[in-house]
């Protein structure tokens, strides 16, 4: 995986984990600190963004894998016939001596 993409995926996982931890903190300790309406908004915010962060990381990894599969398919489709040994699987290389006769 590309280093730039790997860093982006790890950043999304880190942000998702941080949002998850903050959501759990608000879940257990937030009711004593804020009103019930604000508490629900904070829970939705933190857990919602945690879900979005994990989803983005997963989607980026899936798109990278799909791009690699497409690139491999394009390379196989574009491979010249001569690389595979010709149409009948035999090498078509001739020596210079046999052409002179």
N, CA, C and O atoms as a DFTB+ gen file, in Angstrom:
404 C
 N C O
     1  1       0.846      -1.167       0.000
     2  2       0.000       0.000       0.000
     3  2       0.895       1.235       0.000
     4  3       1.952       1.249       0.631
     5  1       0.472       2.238      -0.694
     6  2       1.203       3.486      -0.778
     7  2       1.335       4.104       0.616
     8  3       0.401       4.041       1.416
     9  1       2.500       4.703       0.908
    10  2       2.728       5.279       2.233
    11  2       1.749       6.405       2.556
    12  3       1.273       6.520       3.685
    13  1       1.455       7.229       1.560
    14  2       0.519       8.331       1.777
    15  2      -0.874       7.804       2.118
    16  3      -1.541       8.324       3.012
    17  1      -1.302       6.778       1.407
    18  2      -2.600       6.173       1.666
    19  2      -2.610       5.452       3.012
    20  3      -3.600       5.511       3.741
    21  1      -1.521       4.777       3.341
    22  2      -1.417       4.082       4.625
    23  2      -1.529       5.070       5.786
    24  3      -2.197       4.787       6.781
    25  1      -0.884       6.220       5.661
    26  2      -0.970       7.239       6.708
    27  2      -2.393       7.761       6.837
    28  3      -2.865       8.011       7.946
    29  1      -3.073       7.926       5.723
    30  2      -4.453       8.408       5.754
    31  2      -5.375       7.382       6.416
    32  3      -6.249       7.750       7.201
    33  1      -5.185       6.103       6.104
    34  2      -5.990       5.051       6.713
    35  2      -5.744       5.008       8.219
    36  3      -6.692       4.909       8.998
    37  1      -4.474       5.080       8.637
    38  2      -4.170       5.073      10.065
    39  2      -4.744       6.306      10.758
    40  3      -5.187       6.217      11.903
    41  1      -4.742       7.447      10.085
    42  2      -5.321       8.662      10.664
    43  2      -6.818       8.487      10.886
    44  3      -7.343       8.910      11.917
    45  1      -7.513       7.868       9.931
    46  2      -8.944       7.613      10.111
    47  2      -9.187       6.629      11.251
    48  3     -10.117       6.816      12.035
    49  1      -8.367       5.585      11.354
    50  2      -8.522       4.638      12.464
    51  2      -8.256       5.327      13.810
    52  3      -8.972       5.086      14.782
    53  1      -7.242       6.169      13.863
    54  2      -6.937       6.886      15.098
    55  2      -8.081       7.813      15.485
    56  3      -8.494       7.842      16.645
    57  1      -8.595       8.570      14.517
    58  2      -9.705       9.483      14.789
    59  2     -10.950       8.703      15.216
    60  3     -11.676       9.138      16.109
    61  1     -11.198       7.563      14.588
    62  2     -12.336       6.742      14.966
    63  2     -12.205       6.210      16.382
    64  3     -13.175       6.204      17.140
    65  1     -11.011       5.765      16.738
    66  2     -10.774       5.272      18.094
    67  2     -10.928       6.399      19.113
    68  3     -11.517       6.194      20.174
    69  1     -10.408       7.579      18.806
    70  2     -10.530       8.727      19.703
    71  2     -12.002       9.110      19.891
    72  3     -12.438       9.356      21.016
    73  1     -12.763       9.162      18.802
    74  2     -14.192       9.466      18.908
    75  2     -14.931       8.391      19.701
    76  3     -15.855       8.700      20.454
    77  1     -14.537       7.156      19.539
    78  2     -15.155       6.067      20.286
    79  2     -14.884       6.202      21.781
    80  3     -15.788       6.025      22.597
    81  1     -13.646       6.514      22.138
    82  2     -13.292       6.694      23.548
    83  2     -14.051       7.881      24.138
    84  3     -14.580       7.791      25.246
    85  1     -14.107       8.982      23.409
    86  2     -14.835      10.148      23.906
    87  2     -16.333       9.859      24.021
    88  3     -16.988      10.327      24.953
    89  1     -16.871       9.093      23.079
    90  2     -18.273       8.708      23.152
    91  2     -18.583       7.853      24.372
    92  3     -19.611       8.039      25.022
    93  1     -17.693       6.916      24.681
    94  2     -17.882       6.078      25.861
    95  2     -17.766       6.923      27.132
    96  3     -18.511       6.712      28.088
    97  1     -16.837       7.873      27.141
    98  2     -16.700       8.772      28.298
    99  2     -17.980       9.574      28.509
   100  3     -18.478       9.673      29.630
   101  1     -18.506      10.143      27.437
   102  2     -19.747      10.920      27.544
   103  2     -20.910      10.012      27.931
   104  3     -21.800      10.431      28.671
   105  1     -20.912       8.781      27.443
   106  2     -21.976       7.844      27.776
   107  2     -22.055       7.598      29.283
   108  3     -23.144       7.584      29.858
   109  1     -20.911       7.406      29.914
   110  2     -20.904       7.072      31.340
   111  2     -20.855       8.295      32.252
   112  3     -21.442       8.263      33.333
   113  1     -20.176       9.368      31.856
   114  2     -19.999      10.508      32.750
   115  2     -20.713      11.767      32.289
   116  3     -20.761      12.743      33.038
   117  1     -21.259      11.781      31.105
   118  2     -21.820      13.006      30.556
   119  2     -23.132      13.442      31.165
   120  3     -23.432      14.635      31.198
   121  1     -23.916      12.502      31.646
   122  2     -25.229      12.850      32.210
   123  2     -25.097      13.749      33.426
   124  3     -25.963      14.591      33.664
   125  1     -24.041      13.590      34.192
   126  2     -23.840      14.404      35.383
   127  2     -23.348      15.811      35.026
   128  3     -23.458      16.730      35.837
   129  1     -22.815      15.975      33.834
   130  2     -22.205      17.254      33.465
   131  2     -23.104      18.143      32.607
   132  3     -23.042      19.367      32.717
   133  1     -23.933      17.548      31.758
   134  2     -24.747      18.333      30.822
   135  2     -26.209      17.889      30.894
   136  3     -26.538      16.871      31.502
   137  1     -27.063      18.669      30.267
   138  2     -28.488      18.335      30.242
   139  2     -28.721      17.108      29.351
   140  3     -27.876      16.787      28.515
   141  1     -29.859      16.421      29.521
   142  2     -30.116      15.203      28.732
   143  2     -30.141      15.443      27.216
   144  3     -29.687      14.589      26.454
   145  1     -30.658      16.576      26.777
   146  2     -30.675      16.848      25.336
   147  2     -29.278      17.015      24.759
   148  3     -28.968      16.494      23.688
   149  1     -28.441      17.750      25.483
   150  2     -27.050      17.941      25.051
   151  2     -26.291      16.623      25.109
   152  3     -25.436      16.352      24.265
   153  1     -26.608      15.805      26.110
   154  2     -25.954      14.512      26.256
   155  2     -26.226      13.621      25.049
   156  3     -25.320      12.955      24.547
   157  1     -27.469      13.610      24.586
   158  2     -27.812      12.805      23.411
   159  2     -27.129      13.327      22.153
   160  3     -26.682      12.544      21.315
   161  1     -27.049      14.641      22.019
   162  2     -26.367      15.227      20.856
   163  2     -24.892      14.844      20.854
   164  3     -24.340      14.482      19.815
   165  1     -24.253      14.925      22.023
   166  2     -22.837      14.555      22.118
   167  2     -22.624      13.071      21.823
   168  3     -21.661      12.704      21.150
   169  1     -23.509      12.227      22.319
   170  2     -23.400      10.798      22.024
   171  2     -23.520      10.543      20.522
   172  3     -22.724       9.804      19.941
   173  1     -24.512      11.157      19.909
   174  2     -24.686      11.000      18.462
   175  2     -23.495      11.509      17.688
   176  3     -23.077      10.900      16.704
   177  1     -22.946      12.631      18.133
   178  2     -21.788      13.223      17.458
   179  2     -20.583      12.289      17.519
   180  3     -20.003      11.947      16.488
   181  1     -20.209      11.877      18.732
   182  2     -18.994      11.070      18.880
   183  2     -19.144       9.685      18.258
   184  3     -18.248       9.239      17.541
   185  1     -20.243       9.002      18.513
   186  2     -20.417       7.669      17.942
   187  2     -20.646       7.731      16.428
   188  3     -20.219       6.840      15.693
   189  1     -21.312       8.772      15.975
   190  2     -21.517       8.944      14.533
   191  2     -20.214       9.156      13.796
   192  3     -19.968       8.531      12.765
   193  1     -19.364      10.050      14.329
   194  2     -18.087      10.288      13.671
   195  2     -17.141       9.097      13.811
   196  3     -16.315       8.864      12.928
   197  1     -17.244       8.350      14.890
   198  2     -16.433       7.131      15.012
   199  2     -16.817       6.146      13.910
   200  3     -15.952       5.544      13.274
   201  1     -18.116       5.990      13.694
   202  2     -18.574       5.075      12.636
   203  2     -18.116       5.559      11.263
   204  3     -17.678       4.756      10.439
   205  1     -18.213       6.856      11.011
   206  2     -17.792       7.408       9.722
   207  2     -16.288       7.238       9.519
   208  3     -15.851       6.906       8.418
   209  1     -15.496       7.461      10.560
   210  2     -14.040       7.304      10.441
   211  2     -13.653       5.865      10.126
   212  3     -12.812       5.625       9.259
   213  1     -14.252       4.917      10.815
   214  2     -13.943       3.508      10.538
   215  2     -14.422       3.113       9.133
   216  3     -13.757       2.339       8.445
   217  1     -15.556       3.637       8.717
   218  2     -16.069       3.342       7.383
   219  2     -15.156       3.911       6.303
   220  3     -14.890       3.246       5.302
   221  1     -14.668       5.153       6.502
   222  2     -13.739       5.745       5.524
   223  2     -12.469       4.913       5.401
   224  3     -12.002       4.658       4.291
   225  1     -11.911       4.492       6.517
   226  2     -10.686       3.691       6.476
   227  2     -10.920       2.385       5.725
   228  3     -10.097       1.979       4.904
   229  1     -12.024       1.740       6.004
   230  2     -12.351       0.473       5.322
   231  2     -12.560       0.696       3.826
   232  3     -12.092      -0.093       3.005
   233  1     -13.260       1.770       3.476
   234  2     -13.525       2.073       2.069
   235  2     -12.231       2.380       1.320
   236  3     -12.055       1.939       0.184
   237  1     -11.328       3.131       1.942
   238  2     -10.049       3.415       1.293
   239  2      -9.258       2.139       1.029
   240  3      -8.664       1.987      -0.038
   241  1      -9.248       1.227       1.988
   242  2      -8.541      -0.036       1.792
   243  2      -9.179      -0.860       0.686
   244  3      -8.471      -1.479      -0.108
   245  1     -10.509      -0.879       0.622
   246  2     -11.197      -1.632      -0.427
   247  2     -10.947      -1.018      -1.798
   248  3     -10.750      -1.746      -2.770
   249  1     -10.950       0.299      -1.892
   250  2     -10.683       0.949      -3.176
   251  2      -9.262       0.701      -3.631
   252  3      -9.016       0.531      -4.825
   253  1      -8.314       0.678      -2.696
   254  2      -6.921       0.412      -3.043
   255  2      -6.782      -1.023      -3.576
   256  3      -6.092      -1.255      -4.569
   257  1      -7.432      -1.969      -2.921
   258  2      -7.375      -3.361      -3.374
   259  2      -8.026      -3.507      -4.746
   260  3      -7.514      -4.236      -5.595
   261  1      -9.143      -2.828      -4.975
   262  2      -9.814      -2.883      -6.275
   263  2      -8.950      -2.263      -7.365
   264  3      -8.897      -2.781      -8.480
   265  1      -8.274      -1.165      -7.057
   266  2      -7.388      -0.530      -8.036
   267  2      -6.236      -1.457      -8.391
   268  3      -5.830      -1.521      -9.551
   269  1      -5.703      -2.175      -7.408
   270  2      -4.627      -3.138      -7.691
   271  2      -5.117      -4.280      -8.564
   272  3      -4.404      -4.723      -9.465
   273  1      -6.339      -4.767      -8.304
   274  2      -6.896      -5.841      -9.137
   275  2      -7.106      -5.363     -10.570
   276  3      -6.814      -6.095     -11.515
   277  1      -7.608      -4.148     -10.738
   278  2      -7.820      -3.615     -12.083
   279  2      -6.498      -3.408     -12.810
   280  3      -6.398      -3.674     -14.008
   281  1      -5.484      -2.936     -12.093
   282  2      -4.175      -2.740     -12.707
   283  2      -3.585      -4.073     -13.153
   284  3      -3.018      -4.164     -14.242
   285  1      -3.711      -5.098     -12.330
   286  2      -3.200      -6.416     -12.701
   287  2      -3.947      -6.976     -13.908
   288  3      -3.344      -7.604     -14.778
   289  1      -5.261      -6.749     -13.962
   290  2      -6.048      -7.224     -15.102
   291  2      -5.662      -6.477     -16.374
   292  3      -5.588      -7.078     -17.446
   293  1      -5.418      -5.188     -16.267
   294  2      -5.008      -4.405     -17.436
   295  2      -3.627      -4.834     -17.918
   296  3      -3.381      -4.905     -19.123
   297  1      -2.734      -5.116     -16.988
   298  2      -1.392      -5.545     -17.381
   299  2      -1.428      -6.907     -18.056
   300  3      -0.685      -7.142     -19.009
   301  1      -2.276      -7.802     -17.581
   302  2      -2.384      -9.108     -18.217
   303  2      -3.026      -8.998     -19.593
   304  3      -2.631      -9.703     -20.521
   305  1      -4.003      -8.126     -19.726
   306  2      -4.676      -7.951     -21.009
   307  2      -3.760      -7.280     -22.023
   308  3      -3.861      -7.547     -23.221
   309  1      -2.872      -6.416     -21.557
   310  2      -1.993      -5.686     -22.458
   311  2      -0.693      -6.429     -22.745
   312  3       0.113      -5.960     -23.550
   313  1      -0.473      -7.563     -22.114
   314  2       0.758      -8.316     -22.334
   315  2       0.801      -8.822     -23.776
   316  3      -0.164      -9.427     -24.244
   317  1       1.911      -8.582     -24.485
   318  2       2.011      -9.054     -25.873
   319  2       2.036     -10.582     -25.930
   320  3       2.427     -11.251     -24.974
   321  1       1.611     -11.109     -27.068
   322  2       1.536     -12.556     -27.259
   323  2       2.923     -13.173     -27.211
   324  3       3.058     -14.311     -26.761
   325  1       3.952     -12.478     -27.650
   326  2       5.311     -13.001     -27.689
   327  2       5.868     -13.308     -26.317
   328  3       6.723     -14.185     -26.189
   329  1       5.418     -12.623     -25.300
   330  2       5.924     -12.883     -23.958
   331  2       5.489     -14.245     -23.455
   332  3       6.214     -14.880     -22.689
   333  1       4.336     -14.700     -23.863
   334  2       3.821     -15.984     -23.407
   335  2       4.363     -17.140     -24.254
   336  3       3.964     -18.284     -24.038
   337  1       5.250     -16.880     -25.199
   338  2       5.832     -17.943     -26.008
   339  2       5.115     -18.141     -27.324
   340  3       5.221     -19.215     -27.917
   341  1       4.404     -17.165     -27.796
   342  2       3.719     -17.297     -29.082
   343  2       2.359     -17.935     -28.921
   344  3       1.930     -18.267     -27.816
   345  1       1.685     -18.100     -30.052
   346  2       0.324     -18.624     -30.017
   347  2       0.300     -20.104     -29.668
   348  3      -0.641     -20.572     -29.027
   349  1       1.329     -20.854     -30.082
   350  2       1.321     -22.296     -29.820
   351  2       2.166     -22.671     -28.609
   352  3       2.353     -23.856     -28.333
   353  1       2.670     -21.700     -27.896
   354  2       3.431     -21.973     -26.683
   355  2       4.888     -22.271     -26.943
   356  3       5.634     -22.492     -25.989
   357  1       5.345     -22.289     -28.222
   358  2       6.732     -22.567     -28.533
   359  2       7.452     -21.266     -28.837
   360  3       6.853     -20.300     -29.309
   361  1       8.700     -21.258     -28.566
   362  2       9.494     -20.066     -28.820
   363  2       9.724     -19.905     -30.318
   364  3       9.971     -20.881     -31.026
   365  1       9.642     -18.683     -30.786
   366  2       9.802     -18.419     -32.212
   367  2      11.154     -17.795     -32.521
   368  3      11.300     -17.088     -33.519
   369  1      12.136     -18.050     -31.677
   370  2      13.462     -17.493     -31.879
   371  2      14.223     -18.413     -32.821
   372  3      14.260     -19.627     -32.617
   373  1      14.833     -17.834     -33.857
   374  2      15.615     -18.596     -34.818
   375  2      17.053     -18.098     -34.795
   376  3      17.316     -16.931     -34.509
   377  1      17.953     -18.978     -35.092
   378  2      19.351     -18.565     -35.136
   379  2      19.634     -17.964     -36.514
   380  3      18.902     -18.198     -37.476
   381  1      20.678     -17.210     -36.580
   382  2      21.057     -16.564     -37.835
   383  2      21.568     -17.585     -38.862
   384  3      21.438     -17.347     -40.063
   385  1      22.131     -18.690     -38.434
   386  2      22.642     -19.697     -39.341
   387  2      21.510     -20.382     -40.087
   388  3      21.653     -20.675     -41.275
   389  1      20.383     -20.646     -39.422
   390  2      19.298     -21.344     -40.101
   391  2      18.603     -20.438     -41.118
   392  3      18.030     -20.945     -42.082
   393  1      18.633     -19.121     -40.938
   394  2      18.030     -18.201     -41.888
   395  2      18.876     -18.079     -43.146
   396  3      18.345     -17.816     -44.225
   397  1      20.175     -18.264     -43.022
   398  2      21.059     -18.110     -44.171
   399  2      20.915     -19.263     -45.153
   400  3      21.230     -19.071     -46.327
   401  1      20.478     -20.398     -44.772
   402  2      20.378     -21.554     -45.660
   403  2      19.239     -21.465     -46.581
   404  3      19.028     -22.368     -47.390
